[in-house]
Structures are given as C-alpha cells and as structure tokens.
Amino acid sequence: MTKITIAIDGYSSTGKSTIAKQLAKALEYVYVDTGAMYRAVTLYAMRNGFVGGSKDSISLLCDSLFKVKLHFGYNEALGYSEMYLNDENVEKEIRTLEVSKNVSRVAEIQEVREMLVEQQKEMGKNKGIVMDGRDIGTVVFPDAELKIFMTASADKRAYRRYKELLDKGEKVTYEEVLKNVESRDYIDSHREFSPLRQAEDAVPFDNSDMGLDEQFDRMYNFALRIIEKKKKDA
C-alpha cells in the first residue's frame, strides 16, 4: 500500500492536532503530536523549578534531559494516543494555560529541540504518518510528500483556545489567552533554532472562517491526490 508523510505546521491554536488526528484516522496512519512532546518536557521543567521557579535554570534542564522519557500510549476509549512522561499519563496537565505560558521558552532551547527532533525522525522513518508541530516540514521531514502550513487570525485562535480552556474547567480570561497566543507567535517565529516558518513547498491554509468538516475535506483530498500520484509514478 502506498504511504506518504504528512507534515502539518503552523501557529498555536490553529487546530493542527484536531485535523491531524482526523487525517490519520481516515488514512489509517500513525499520528504524532509533537507539541505534546514539547509540553511534556515543559511540565518536567516546571515541576523541577527549572522554568518559572526559584532555580529557573535552562542549564539545569539541559543537564537533566537524560531523565526525560516520553512515549505515546493509545487510549482505545478516546480513540487517540496520550502523552506519557516517565510512564505517567500527563495528557491533561500539559494542556493547561500555565504550561502554554512556558512551552515556547522551552521549545527554543537547542538541546531540547535536538533531542525531540531525533525521536520524531525515528517515528516517521517508515512513512504512513501524520505529524504536526512548528518545524515538521522544514526540519523534521523536509522531504514530506504533503506539507501544510496552518494559520488564522490571532483573535480567532485566542477565542478557540479560550473556549477550550473554559470547557476544561480552567478559570481564564480571553485577554489572558490572547496575550499568550501573541507571545507564543513571536517567540516561535523569532527563536534561533528551528523557527516557525512556512516551507517553500507547503500548502498555506488559513482556517479563520472555516469549519472542521470543510477543513478535513480539503486536506483529505490534498492527501488522496498526492497518494494517487505517487501510485502512478511508482
């Protein structure tokens, strides 16, 4: 069976993970949420005071990376994989606003990126994978057959994230979430190592005014056309 690699990059809260999960399920591919990996490392850093604590030391985090063991565990009841940090399911904890406030800072650390990119490349060596993040089409899988770059206006993304956090029972304000979205945009786009940018051959995808069904239909058809072309070229 012909399989391809699908790389989905873009700004925070554009719905990358949601659409990536749908594509992976429809194509019977493996789905990898790289954002969850960076969030898990961030949670580890926060728990140990390396970020946002009294020590607040990036060097101490780098020295402790060998202690960070990550893996995805499939949850049959939910129908998707959840993030495990040192054998602990941290899926809920990594989605909090507190982790969101610190993840871009941790994700810009060269040693963190090098460690996780190596793991991500290994995960996708056999193709048949949908991976989303910030540098998938530019660094992790520069030869991916389908690259998508997702974006939306900051206010639309902040509102989506705000609603999501409220639904999870968090006490946040829209202004607080918008500030976090804009801050992450800046850090992700201006970091020294693997900055967020659109690959030259990526399909730009602005979903500011698009529903989930329309997004999925468009991306699914992108994928099917490329898979069909690869079959003919084989």
N, CA, C and O of each residue as an XYZ file, in Angstrom:
936
protein
N       0.844     -1.199      0.000
C       0.000      0.000      0.000
C       0.880      1.250      0.000
O       1.820      1.353      0.788
N       0.573      2.194     -0.882
C       1.352      3.428     -0.982
C       1.085      4.328      0.217
O      -0.064      4.640      0.531
N       2.153      4.737      0.878
C       2.025      5.621      2.036
C       2.900      6.845      1.853
O       3.935      6.790      1.187
N       2.480      7.947      2.446
C       3.233      9.195      2.375
C       3.442      9.742      3.780
O       2.895      9.226      4.756
N       4.240     10.791      3.859
C       4.440     11.523      5.108
C       3.700     12.845      5.009
O       3.866     13.579      4.035
N       2.890     13.154      6.002
C       2.135     14.406      6.028
C       2.649     15.262      7.180
O       2.576     14.865      8.343
N       3.168     16.433      6.846
C       3.715     17.357      7.841
C       2.804     18.568      7.956
O       2.564     19.265      6.970
N       2.300     18.818      9.145
C       1.407     19.956      9.374
C       2.063     20.916     10.358
O       2.268     20.579     11.524
N       2.387     22.102      9.884
C       2.980     23.138     10.726
C       2.021     24.313     10.840
O       1.026     24.385     10.120
N       2.328     25.232     11.750
C       1.510     26.424     11.857
C       1.523     27.013     13.248
O       2.169     26.499     14.161
N       0.796     28.102     13.384
C       0.749     28.836     14.637
C      -0.059     28.090     15.693
O      -0.816     27.172     15.377
N       0.111     28.491     16.938
C      -0.614     27.855     18.040
C      -2.116     28.062     17.882
O      -2.568     29.081     17.359
N      -2.868     27.086     18.339
C      -4.337     27.154     18.374
C      -4.978     27.323     16.997
O      -6.027     27.953     16.868
N      -4.344     26.758     15.971
C      -4.970     26.761     14.639
C      -5.722     25.467     14.387
O      -6.330     25.300     13.329
N      -5.688     24.553     15.340
C      -6.391     23.285     15.174
C      -5.569     22.221     14.470
O      -6.122     21.284     13.894
N      -4.242     22.362     14.516
C      -3.365     21.399     13.836
C      -3.607     19.972     14.336
O      -3.751     19.041     13.543
N      -3.650     19.816     15.655
C      -3.795     18.479     16.231
C      -5.139     17.856     15.874
O      -5.217     16.663     15.578
N      -6.183     18.655     15.903
C      -7.517     18.136     15.583
C      -7.575     17.597     14.170
O      -8.045     16.481     13.950
N      -7.101     18.382     13.204
C      -7.165     17.948     11.808
C      -6.190     16.813     11.549
O      -6.471     15.926     10.743
N      -5.042     16.832     12.224
C      -4.056     15.759     12.044
C      -4.614     14.422     12.529
O      -4.406     13.392     11.888
N      -5.319     14.437     13.658
C      -5.943     13.215     14.177
C      -6.975     12.679     13.189
O      -7.047     11.473     12.951
N      -7.772     13.582     12.615
C      -8.798     13.160     11.659
C      -8.177     12.536     10.420
O      -8.644     11.506      9.935
N      -7.126     13.162      9.909
C      -6.455     12.641      8.722
C      -5.844     11.271      8.999
O      -5.984     10.344      8.201
N      -5.168     11.156     10.134
C      -4.522      9.888     10.483
C      -5.551      8.766     10.599
O      -5.311      7.649     10.143
N      -6.684      9.064     11.204
C      -7.724      8.054     11.368
C      -8.296      7.648     10.014
O      -8.491      6.460      9.756
N      -8.567      8.630      9.142
C      -9.164      8.340      7.836
C      -8.216      7.554      6.936
O      -8.648      6.697      6.166
N      -6.922      7.851      7.039
C      -5.925      7.191      6.194
C      -5.326      5.955      6.842
O      -4.555      5.226      6.218
N      -5.694      5.719      8.123
C      -5.125      4.627      8.913
C      -3.610      4.799      9.040
O      -2.839      3.855      8.864
N      -3.211      6.036      9.351
C      -1.809      6.396      9.559
C      -1.541      6.574     11.049
O      -2.465      6.642     11.858
N      -0.270      6.647     11.391
C       0.149      6.964     12.753
C       0.085      8.476     12.934
O       0.506      9.225     12.052
N      -0.436      8.925     14.065
C      -0.482     10.363     14.362
C       0.482     10.683     15.496
O       0.505      9.997     16.518
N       1.279     11.733     15.304
C       2.210     12.177     16.344
C       2.022     13.669     16.597
O       2.178     14.488     15.691
N       1.688     14.008     17.825
C       1.516     15.393     18.262
C       2.834     15.862     18.880
O       3.077     15.636     20.066
N       3.686     16.513     18.082
C       4.985     16.938     18.604
C       4.837     18.030     19.655
O       5.689     18.176     20.531
N       3.748     18.800     19.566
C       3.513     19.825     20.579
C       3.384     19.214     21.961
O       3.823     19.801     22.951
N       2.774     18.020     22.031
C       2.627     17.334     23.310
C       3.992     16.954     23.878
O       4.187     16.950     25.094
N       4.932     16.634     22.992
C       6.278     16.266     23.443
C       6.970     17.472     24.081
O       7.586     17.352     25.140
N       6.867     18.632     23.431
C       7.474     19.847     23.999
C       6.764     20.264     25.279
O       7.397     20.756     26.213
N       5.447     20.067     25.324
C       4.699     20.398     26.528
C       5.088     19.485     27.691
O       5.138     19.926     28.840
N       5.361     18.216     27.393
C       5.753     17.282     28.442
C       7.112     17.666     29.022
O       7.303     17.617     30.237
N       8.059     18.048     28.163
C       9.359     18.497     28.654
C       9.182     19.765     29.489
O       9.847     19.945     30.509
N       8.278     20.640     29.046
C       7.999     21.872     29.795
C       7.429     21.553     31.170
O       7.825     22.157     32.166
N       6.503     20.609     31.223
C       5.931     20.206     32.507
C       7.022     19.666     33.426
O       7.046     19.984     34.615
N       7.906     18.867     32.893
C       9.037     18.351     33.676
C       9.877     19.509     34.213
O      10.259     19.513     35.383
N      10.163     20.491     33.356
C      10.962     21.649     33.762
C      10.260     22.449     34.856
O      10.904     22.904     35.801
N       8.942     22.622     34.733
C       8.185     23.372     35.727
C       8.155     22.640     37.067
O       8.312     23.256     38.122
N       7.953     21.330     37.020
C       7.888     20.548     38.247
C       9.199     20.605     39.032
O       9.210     20.529     40.260
N      10.293     20.739     38.298
C      11.604     20.760     38.933
C      12.141     22.168     39.145
O      13.285     22.345     39.566
N      11.323     23.159     38.857
C      11.714     24.532     39.103
C      12.712     25.096     38.121
O      13.279     26.161     38.362
N      12.945     24.392     36.997
C      13.898     24.877     36.008
C      13.320     26.031     35.186
O      14.059     26.845     34.633
N      11.994     26.086     35.116
C      11.298     27.164     34.412
C      10.200     27.682     35.331
O       9.390     26.907     35.838
N      10.177     28.986     35.543
C       9.133     29.585     36.355
C       9.274     29.350     37.844
O       8.359     29.669     38.604
N      10.394     28.800     38.281
C      10.595     28.542     39.705
C      11.787     29.294     40.253
O      12.324     30.194     39.607
N      12.196     28.914     41.457
C      13.293     29.628     42.113
C      14.629     29.412     41.400
O      15.449     30.326     41.317
N      14.843     28.197     40.884
C      16.110     27.918     40.186
C      16.108     28.535     38.788
O      17.094     29.130     38.354
N      14.990     28.383     38.100
C      14.792     28.971     36.770
C      16.064     28.858     35.927
O      16.571     29.859     35.420
N      16.563     27.656     35.786
C      17.839     27.441     35.116
C      17.707     26.541     33.893
O      17.376     25.361     34.012
N      17.968     27.104     32.722
C      17.934     26.333     31.492
C      19.078     25.310     31.480
O      18.920     24.198     30.976
N      20.212     25.695     32.032
C      21.351     24.769     32.049
C      21.040     23.530     32.881
O      21.444     22.426     32.516
N      20.325     23.699     33.995
C      19.952     22.549     34.821
C      18.973     21.652     34.070
O      19.031     20.429     34.203
N      18.082     22.240     33.291
C      17.151     21.454     32.488
C      17.926     20.633     31.467
O      17.682     19.436     31.312
N      18.855     21.274     30.772
C      19.641     20.568     29.752
C      20.428     19.413     30.368
O      20.546     18.346     29.765
N      20.957     19.625     31.554
C      21.717     18.574     32.232
C      20.826     17.414     32.667
O      21.312     16.311     32.914
N      19.504     17.671     32.759
C      18.576     16.649     33.252
C      17.774     15.976     32.142
O      16.936     15.119     32.423
N      18.015     16.348     30.893
C      17.208     15.808     29.793
C      17.292     14.294     29.675
O      16.354     13.655     29.196
N      18.403     13.716     30.106
C      18.540     12.259     30.030
C      17.524     11.548     30.925
O      17.272     10.355     30.757
N      16.946     12.282     31.872
C      15.950     11.707     32.776
C      14.536     11.780     32.194
O      13.602     11.205     32.752
N      14.383     12.485     31.077
C      13.057     12.681     30.486
C      12.771     11.571     29.479
O      13.409     11.508     28.428
N      11.832     10.712     29.789
C      11.435      9.615     28.913
C       9.993      9.855     28.446
O       9.073      9.953     29.258
N       9.817      9.946     27.142
C       8.497     10.236     26.575
C       7.999      9.074     25.720
O       8.776      8.422     25.023
N       6.713      8.830     25.784
C       6.108      7.908     24.821
C       4.612      8.197     24.733
O       4.015      8.775     25.641
N       4.025      7.778     23.611
C       2.594      7.923     23.415
C       1.919      6.581     23.692
O       2.358      5.534     23.216
N       0.839      6.640     24.473
C       0.077      5.433     24.770
C      -1.316      5.552     24.183
O      -2.015      6.531     24.445
N      -1.731      4.571     23.392
C      -3.038      4.641     22.731
C      -4.167      4.379     23.722
O      -4.147      3.394     24.459
N      -5.150      5.276     23.727
C      -6.324      5.147     24.587
C      -7.494      4.698     23.719
O      -8.049      5.488     22.955
N      -7.861      3.443     23.839
C      -8.928      2.901     22.992
C     -10.259      3.610     23.219
O     -11.026      3.804     22.275
N     -10.534      3.994     24.445
C     -11.801      4.654     24.759
C     -11.911      6.006     24.065
O     -12.988      6.394     23.611
N     -10.787      6.720     23.986
C     -10.781      8.043     23.366
C     -10.522      7.971     21.867
O     -10.934      8.859     21.121
N      -9.846      6.926     21.428
C      -9.553      6.777     20.008
C      -8.304      7.507     19.555
O      -8.115      7.714     18.356
N      -7.450      7.900     20.484
C      -6.183      8.534     20.107
C      -5.146      8.298     21.209
O      -5.473      7.845     22.306
N      -3.897      8.615     20.889
C      -2.797      8.386     21.828
C      -2.622      9.561     22.784
O      -2.854     10.715     22.421
N      -2.211      9.249     24.005
C      -1.977     10.269     25.019
C      -0.494     10.316     25.386
O       0.240      9.345     25.198
N      -0.070     11.472     25.914
C       1.335     11.696     26.226
C       1.685     11.160     27.609
O       0.985     11.408     28.591
N       2.788     10.420     27.656
C       3.298      9.891     28.922
C       4.689     10.467     29.178
O       5.547     10.471     28.294
N       4.893     10.947     30.387
C       6.181     11.465     30.840
C       6.683     10.552     31.943
O       6.082     10.473     33.014
N       7.783      9.863     31.681
C       8.327      8.911     32.660
C       7.251      7.970     33.175
O       7.104      7.759     34.379
N       6.494      7.404     32.222
C       5.438      6.407     32.479
C       4.216      6.968     33.197
O       3.379      6.198     33.669
N       4.096      8.275     33.289
C       2.912      8.915     33.894
C       2.090      9.586     32.793
O       2.631     10.336     31.980
N       0.808      9.320     32.768
C      -0.072      9.969     31.798
C      -0.244     11.439     32.201
O      -0.841     11.748     33.232
N       0.294     12.338     31.361
C       0.248     13.770     31.688
C      -0.573     14.547     30.660
O      -0.445     15.766     30.541
N      -1.415     13.830     29.921
C      -2.174     14.461     28.838
C      -2.970     15.669     29.310
O      -2.995     16.694     28.629
N      -3.616     15.564     30.456
C      -4.430     16.672     30.959
C      -3.563     17.826     31.446
O      -3.848     18.987     31.153
N      -2.510     17.510     32.185
C      -1.665     18.555     32.767
C      -0.944     19.391     31.710
O      -0.753     20.592     31.900
N      -0.546     18.777     30.610
C       0.230     19.524     29.610
C      -0.625     20.490     28.805
O      -0.091     21.313     28.062
N      -1.937     20.406     28.939
C      -2.833     21.274     28.155
C      -3.258     22.526     28.915
O      -4.077     23.296     28.413
N      -2.723     22.745     30.109
C      -3.120     23.905     30.904
C      -2.484     25.185     30.369
O      -1.501     25.141     29.629
N      -3.052     26.313     30.751
C      -2.516     27.606     30.318
C      -1.132     27.846     30.914
O      -0.291     28.487     30.284
N      -0.889     27.341     32.114
C       0.422     27.525     32.746
C       1.522     26.877     31.920
O       2.602     27.446     31.758
N       1.248     25.689     31.399
C       2.230     25.043     30.520
C       2.347     25.833     29.215
O       3.446     26.002     28.686
N       1.224     26.314     28.702
C       1.245     27.108     27.461
C       2.112     28.354     27.614
O       2.768     28.780     26.664
N       2.114     28.934     28.812
C       2.895     30.154     29.039
C       4.401     29.903     28.959
O       5.175     30.816     28.672
N       4.809     28.659     29.215
C       6.239     28.351     29.283
C       6.766     27.514     28.124
O       7.979     27.424     27.930
N       5.869     26.899     27.348
C       6.325     25.926     26.352
C       7.184     26.533     25.253
O       8.140     25.898     24.807
N       6.869     27.747     24.802
C       7.669     28.346     23.732
C       9.094     28.607     24.191
O      10.040     28.478     23.414
N       9.242     28.978     25.469
C      10.578     29.231     26.008
C      11.397     27.942     26.032
O      12.577     27.946     25.683
N      10.768     26.838     26.446
C      11.468     25.557     26.493
C      11.744     25.050     25.078
O      12.801     24.479     24.809
N      10.787     25.262     24.180
C      10.920     24.749     22.810
C      12.014     25.445     22.017
O      12.448     24.925     20.989
N      12.471     26.607     22.467
C      13.527     27.302     21.728
C      14.927     26.872     22.163
O      15.920     27.324     21.592
N      15.010     26.001     23.169
C      16.311     25.525     23.651
C      16.869     24.498     22.671
O      16.210     23.504     22.365
N      18.068     24.736     22.187
C      18.655     23.886     21.159
C      18.724     22.418     21.585
O      18.381     21.532     20.801
N      19.160     22.155     22.808
C      19.314     20.777     23.265
C      17.972     20.041     23.317
O      17.896     18.848     23.021
N      16.925     20.762     23.693
C      15.586     20.158     23.728
C      15.136     19.817     22.321
O      14.642     18.717     22.073
N      15.302     20.756     21.395
C      14.863     20.530     20.028
C      15.631     19.378     19.377
O      15.048     18.545     18.684
N      16.931     19.343     19.606
C      17.739     18.279     19.004
C      17.297     16.905     19.503
O      17.208     15.955     18.726
N      17.021     16.805     20.799
C      16.583     15.534     21.370
C      15.253     15.078     20.779
O      15.096     13.917     20.399
N      14.291     16.009     20.704
C      12.963     15.631     20.247
C      12.907     15.433     18.736
O      12.195     14.549     18.260
N      13.644     16.237     17.975
C      13.664     16.061     16.515
C      14.215     14.691     16.155
O      13.709     14.040     15.241
N      15.241     14.248     16.858
C      15.809     12.919     16.604
C      14.757     11.835     16.825
O      14.650     10.897     16.035
N      13.979     11.965     17.906
C      12.923     10.992     18.193
C      11.839     11.042     17.123
O      11.337     10.003     16.693
N      11.480     12.248     16.694
C      10.420     12.410     15.702
C      10.810     11.822     14.348
O       9.987     11.192     13.683
N      12.047     12.025     13.945
C      12.523     11.454     12.675
C      12.464      9.928     12.710
O      12.105      9.286     11.723
N      12.817      9.368     13.848
C      12.780      7.915     14.002
C      11.346      7.398     13.877
O      11.112      6.351     13.274
N      10.386      8.136     14.450
C       8.986      7.733     14.398
C       8.448      7.678     12.971
O       7.565      6.876     12.667
N       8.977      8.530     12.098
C       8.421      8.629     10.751
C       9.229      7.971      9.660
O       8.974      8.207      8.479
N      10.197      7.152     10.022
C      11.091      6.592      9.009
C      10.390      5.647      8.036
O      10.880      5.438      6.926
N       9.259      5.075      8.428
C       8.535      4.135      7.559
C       7.333      4.766      6.866
O       6.513      4.056      6.284
N       7.218      6.081      6.919
C       6.099      6.833      6.322
C       4.774      6.394      6.943
O       4.757      5.766      8.002
N       3.661      6.729      6.278
C       2.366      6.409      6.859
C       2.152      7.124      8.170
O       1.654      6.543      9.134
N       2.542      8.427      8.205
C       2.486      9.180      9.453
C       1.952     10.584      9.205
O       2.227     11.183      8.165
N       1.197     11.102     10.150
C       0.763     12.496     10.156
C       1.347     13.126     11.408
O       1.046     12.702     12.523
N       2.182     14.138     11.221
C       2.852     14.773     12.363
C       2.620     16.270     12.310
O       2.766     16.885     11.253
N       2.262     16.860     13.431
C       2.044     18.303     13.449
C       2.956     18.973     14.462
O       3.355     18.365     15.456
N       3.284     20.241     14.197
C       4.163     20.982     15.083
C       4.539     22.328     14.511
O       3.714     22.995     13.888
N       5.797     22.737     14.720
C       6.273     24.037     14.264
C       7.344     23.935     13.179
O       7.501     24.847     12.367
N       8.085     22.814     13.169
C       9.195     22.687     12.221
C       9.193     21.336     11.511
O      10.250     20.841     11.119
N       8.021     20.743     11.346
C       7.944     19.396     10.784
C       8.309     19.399      9.294
O       9.076     18.551      8.839
N       7.764     20.344      8.549
C       8.040     20.398      7.117
C       9.374     21.030      6.771
O       9.861     20.873      5.651
N       9.975     21.745      7.721
C      11.244     22.430      7.446
C      12.453     21.700      8.012
O      13.538     21.763      7.434
N      12.282     21.004      9.142
C      13.416     20.376      9.813
C      13.250     18.863      9.958
O      14.142     18.101      9.585
N      12.112     18.429     10.498
C      11.922     17.003     10.789
C      11.758     16.188      9.508
O      12.456     15.195      9.301
N      10.821     16.620      8.642
C      10.565     15.913      7.386
C      10.592     16.895      6.205
O       9.548     17.185      5.620
N      11.778     17.405      5.854
C      11.848     18.348      4.720
C      11.459     17.718      3.395
O      11.167     18.436      2.438
N      11.447     16.378      3.313
C      11.082     15.680      2.078
C       9.665     15.114      2.130
O       9.314     14.274      1.302
N       8.848     15.554      3.079
C       7.471     15.061      3.187
C       6.708     15.318      1.895
O       6.847     16.375      1.279
N       5.902     14.344      1.492
C       5.140     14.485      0.248
C       4.048     15.538      0.349
O       3.712     16.182     -0.645
N       3.494     15.717      1.538
C       2.460     16.744      1.738
C       2.815     17.587      2.956
O       2.937     17.079      4.071
N       2.978     18.883      2.718
C       3.250     19.827      3.795
C       2.132     20.859      3.827
O       1.773     21.429      2.797
N       1.595     21.091      4.994
C       0.513     22.053      5.174
C       0.939     23.060      6.235
O       1.464     22.687      7.284
N       0.707     24.337      5.951
C       1.027     25.382      6.928
C      -0.264     26.071      7.328
O      -0.881     26.771      6.524
N      -0.674     25.869      8.588
C      -1.954     26.383      9.066
C      -1.796     27.716      9.787
O      -0.848     27.934     10.540
N      -2.748     28.592      9.533
C      -2.758     29.884     10.202
C      -4.205     30.356     10.369
O      -5.131     29.812      9.767
N      -4.366     31.360     11.186
C      -5.659     32.001     11.411
C      -5.365     33.279     12.177
O      -4.284     33.426     12.747
N      -6.304     34.196     12.196
C      -6.080     35.452     12.906
C      -5.882     35.178     14.389
O      -6.440     34.222     14.928
N      -5.083     36.021     15.053
C      -4.778     35.828     16.471
C      -6.040     35.849     17.331
O      -6.157     35.067     18.274
N      -6.983     36.737     17.016
C      -8.188     36.826     17.834
C      -9.063     35.578     17.699
O      -9.669     35.125     18.670
N      -9.121     35.025     16.471
C      -9.911     33.797     16.276
C      -9.268     32.627     17.014
O      -9.959     31.816     17.630
N      -7.960     32.548     16.947
C      -7.258     31.460     17.625
C      -7.391     31.583     19.140
O      -7.580     30.585     19.836
N      -7.292     32.809     19.645
C      -7.408     33.027     21.085
C      -8.807     32.655     21.576
O      -8.958     32.078     22.652
N      -9.824     32.986     20.788
C     -11.196     32.672     21.197
C     -11.408     31.156     21.252
O     -12.039     30.641     22.175
N     -10.870     30.447     20.244
C     -10.990     28.984     20.242
C     -10.326     28.382     21.472
O     -10.888     27.510     22.134
N      -9.119     28.863     21.766
C      -8.365     28.349     22.905
C      -9.060     28.699     24.222
O      -9.089     27.892     25.150
N      -9.615     29.902     24.292
C     -10.342     30.361     25.475
C     -11.536     29.448     25.753
O     -11.744     29.022     26.889
N     -12.311     29.151     24.723
C     -13.473     28.267     24.877
C     -13.042     26.871     25.319
O     -13.681     26.253     26.170
N     -11.957     26.388     24.734
C     -11.449     25.057     25.072
C     -11.049     24.977     26.536
O     -11.362     24.002     27.218
N     -10.358     26.003     27.019
C      -9.925     26.011     28.422
C     -11.110     26.126     29.374
O     -11.126     25.488     30.427
N     -12.093     26.931     29.010
C     -13.295     27.051     29.844
C     -14.026     25.713     29.932
O     -14.505     25.327     30.999
N     -14.106     25.009     28.801
C     -14.780     23.711     28.773
C     -14.073     22.701     29.668
O     -14.691     21.755     30.157
N     -12.768     22.906     29.880
C     -11.993     22.004     30.732
C     -12.027     22.432     32.202
O     -11.426     21.794     33.065
N     -12.752     23.535     32.464
C     -12.905     23.986     33.844
C     -11.852     24.951     34.340
O     -11.804     25.246     35.534
N     -10.999     25.457     33.446
C      -9.970     26.407     33.870
C     -10.559     27.810     33.977
O     -11.441     28.187     33.205
N     -10.059     28.574     34.941
C     -10.510     29.947     35.129
C      -9.528     30.888     34.447
O      -8.474     31.214     34.993
N      -9.889     31.314     33.254
C      -9.016     32.190     32.461
C      -9.861     33.304     31.846
O     -11.085     33.199     31.765
N      -9.196     34.360     31.419
C      -9.880     35.436     30.711
C      -9.459     35.405     29.245
O      -8.389     34.898     28.909
N     -10.295     35.942     28.391
C      -9.960     35.984     26.964
C      -8.700     36.809     26.742
O      -7.850     36.441     25.931
N      -8.573     37.920     27.458
C      -7.409     38.797     27.299
C      -6.121     38.063     27.660
O      -5.091     38.246     27.012
N      -6.188     37.233     28.696
C      -5.020     36.463     29.125
C      -4.616     35.458     28.044
O      -3.430     35.280     27.764
N      -5.604     34.810     27.444
C      -5.327     33.821     26.402
C      -4.787     34.504     25.143
O      -3.851     34.005     24.518
N      -5.373     35.638     24.772
C      -4.906     36.368     23.589
C      -3.454     36.795     23.762
O      -2.656     36.681     22.831
N      -3.114     37.277     24.930
C      -1.737     37.691     25.207
C      -0.785     36.509     25.062
O       0.314     36.651     24.526
N      -1.213     35.341     25.541
C      -0.394     34.138     25.439
C      -0.204     33.716     23.981
O       0.896     33.335     23.581
N      -1.272     33.784     23.192
C      -1.203     33.429     21.764
C      -0.223     34.341     21.036
O       0.617     33.872     20.268
N      -0.331     35.635     21.277
C       0.549     36.595     20.596
C       1.999     36.437     21.037
O       2.918     36.574     20.230
N       2.200     36.148     22.320
C       3.552     35.950     22.830
C       4.183     34.709     22.215
O       5.347     34.732     21.817
N       3.417     33.628     22.138
C       3.935     32.391     21.555
C       4.244     32.578     20.071
O       5.237     32.048     19.573
N       3.411     33.318     19.375
C       3.666     33.598     17.953
C       5.028     34.256     17.774
O       5.812     33.877     16.904
N       5.286     35.235     18.606
C       6.549     35.982     18.477
C       7.742     35.088     18.790
O       8.713     35.052     18.034
N       7.666     34.369     19.905
C       8.790     33.515     20.314
C       9.023     32.413     19.281
O      10.163     32.150     18.896
N       7.938     31.768     18.832
C       8.075     30.672     17.873
C       8.686     31.149     16.554
O       9.451     30.417     15.925
N       8.357     32.360     16.139
C       8.816     32.879     14.856
C      10.214     33.480     14.917
O      10.869     33.623     13.884
N      10.682     33.836     16.115
C      11.962     34.539     16.242
C      13.045     33.744     16.975
O      14.143     34.258     17.190
N      12.754     32.508     17.358
C      13.779     31.743     18.051
C      14.940     31.422     17.103
O      14.771     31.367     15.884
N      16.100     31.215     17.683
C      17.311     30.997     16.879
C      17.309     29.636     16.204
O      17.739     29.514     15.056
N      16.832     28.612     16.899
C      16.882     27.259     16.376
C      15.504     26.807     15.895
O      14.533     26.837     16.652
N      15.429     26.391     14.642
C      14.185     25.884     14.044
C      13.004     26.823     14.255
O      11.999     26.414     14.837
N      13.096     28.072     13.799
C      11.967     28.989     13.963
C      10.765     28.546     13.135
O      10.904     27.852     12.128
N       9.598     28.959     13.576
C       8.380     28.661     12.829
C       8.385     29.445     11.524
O       8.434     30.675     11.536
N       8.334     28.742     10.407
C       8.233     29.381      9.097
C       7.600     28.404      8.122
O       7.647     27.189      8.314
N       7.019     28.944      7.096
C       6.355     28.107      6.101
C       7.382     27.562      5.114
O       8.152     28.329      4.535
N       7.400     26.259      4.921
C       8.276     25.655      3.923
C       7.857     26.144      2.538
O       6.675     26.389      2.294
N       8.809     26.283      1.647
C       8.532     26.813      0.316
C       7.492     25.992     -0.433
O       6.711     26.542     -1.209
N       7.475     24.693     -0.211
C       6.546     23.829     -0.939
C       5.329     23.427     -0.096
O       4.633     22.468     -0.428
N       5.074     24.163      0.996
C       3.910     23.870      1.837
C       2.654     24.523      1.278
O       2.714     25.570      0.634
N       1.527     23.891      1.532
C       0.223     24.440      1.142
C      -0.255     25.374      2.247
O      -0.503     24.912      3.361
N      -0.397     26.689      1.975
C      -0.896     27.609      3.014
C      -2.369     27.354      3.278
O      -3.140     27.144      2.342
N      -2.766     27.371      4.541
C      -4.134     27.003      4.893
C      -4.644     27.907      6.006
O      -4.357     27.672      7.179
N      -5.401     28.943      5.641
C      -5.975     29.876      6.609
C      -7.391     29.413      6.947
O      -8.280     29.434      6.095
N      -7.592     28.997      8.193
C      -8.904     28.466      8.583
C      -9.669     29.412      9.511
O     -10.495     28.974     10.312
N      -9.386     30.705      9.396
C     -10.043     31.695     10.260
C     -11.560     31.577     10.206
O     -12.238     31.699     11.226
N     -12.086     31.338      9.006
C     -13.543     31.293      8.823
C     -13.984     29.960      8.236
O     -14.852     29.906      7.365
N     -13.374     28.892      8.723
C     -13.641     27.575      8.161
C     -14.045     26.603      9.260
O     -13.439     26.582     10.332
N     -15.055     25.810      8.996
C     -15.486     24.804      9.956
C     -14.636     23.553      9.870
O     -13.861     23.386      8.928
N     -14.779     22.667     10.854
C     -13.959     21.464     10.910
C     -14.199     20.535      9.724
O     -13.256     19.947      9.196
N     -15.444     20.402      9.308
C     -15.752     19.496      8.193
C     -15.110     19.982      6.899
O     -14.551     19.188      6.142
N     -15.191     21.276      6.647
C     -14.591     21.827      5.436
C     -13.072     21.673      5.467
O     -12.458     21.329      4.457
N     -12.470     21.926      6.624
C     -11.018     21.766      6.757
C     -10.606     20.334      6.437
O      -9.682     20.094      5.660
N     -11.310     19.390      7.052
C     -10.953     17.988      6.848
C     -11.112     17.581      5.390
O     -10.227     16.939      4.824
N     -12.240     17.951      4.777
C     -12.490     17.562      3.385
C     -11.386     18.068      2.466
O     -10.924     17.337      1.590
N     -10.963     19.304      2.658
C      -9.924     19.881      1.803
C      -8.589     19.161      1.988
O      -7.930     18.801      1.013
N      -8.200     18.957      3.237
C      -6.916     18.313      3.500
C      -6.915     16.846      3.086
O      -5.918     16.343      2.566
N      -8.013     16.173      3.313
C      -8.119     14.765      2.933
C      -7.972     14.616      1.421
O      -7.312     13.694      0.941
N      -8.586     15.516      0.686
C      -8.482     15.469     -0.775
C      -7.067     15.801     -1.241
O      -6.588     15.227     -2.218
N      -6.386     16.737     -0.541
C      -4.973     17.005     -0.835
C      -4.185     15.695     -0.739
O      -3.430     15.333     -1.642
N      -4.383     15.007      0.367
C      -3.630     13.781      0.626
C      -3.932     12.706     -0.403
O      -3.017     12.058     -0.911
N      -5.209     12.511     -0.716
C      -5.585     11.472     -1.681
C      -4.984     11.730     -3.060
O      -4.560     10.796     -3.739
N      -4.947     12.996     -3.472
C      -4.368     13.326     -4.786
C      -2.877     12.980     -4.824
O      -2.378     12.450     -5.817
N      -2.180     13.284     -3.738
C      -0.742     13.013     -3.687
C      -0.476     11.512     -3.618
O       0.450     11.018     -4.262
N      -1.272     10.790     -2.851
C      -1.128      9.332     -2.768
C      -1.373      8.700     -4.129
O      -0.632      7.808     -4.543
N      -2.409      9.157     -4.828
C      -2.730      8.628     -6.154
C      -1.615      8.916     -7.145
O      -1.271      8.058     -7.958
N      -1.049     10.111     -7.085
C       0.045     10.470     -7.976
C       1.279      9.597     -7.698
O       1.966      9.167     -8.624
N       1.541      9.349     -6.435
C       2.696      8.526     -6.072
C       2.502      7.087     -6.583
O       3.461      6.439     -7.001
N       1.271      6.602     -6.545
C       0.981      5.270     -7.074
C       1.299      5.201     -8.566
O       1.918      4.247     -9.037
N       0.869      6.222     -9.296
C       1.075      6.226    -10.743
C       2.551      6.351    -11.100
O       3.015      5.801    -12.099
N       3.285      7.092    -10.256
C       4.710      7.316    -10.535
C       5.581      6.128    -10.128
O       6.736      6.015    -10.537
N       4.998      5.241     -9.311
C       5.791      4.098     -8.802
C       6.146      3.105     -9.917
O       6.804      2.097     -9.659
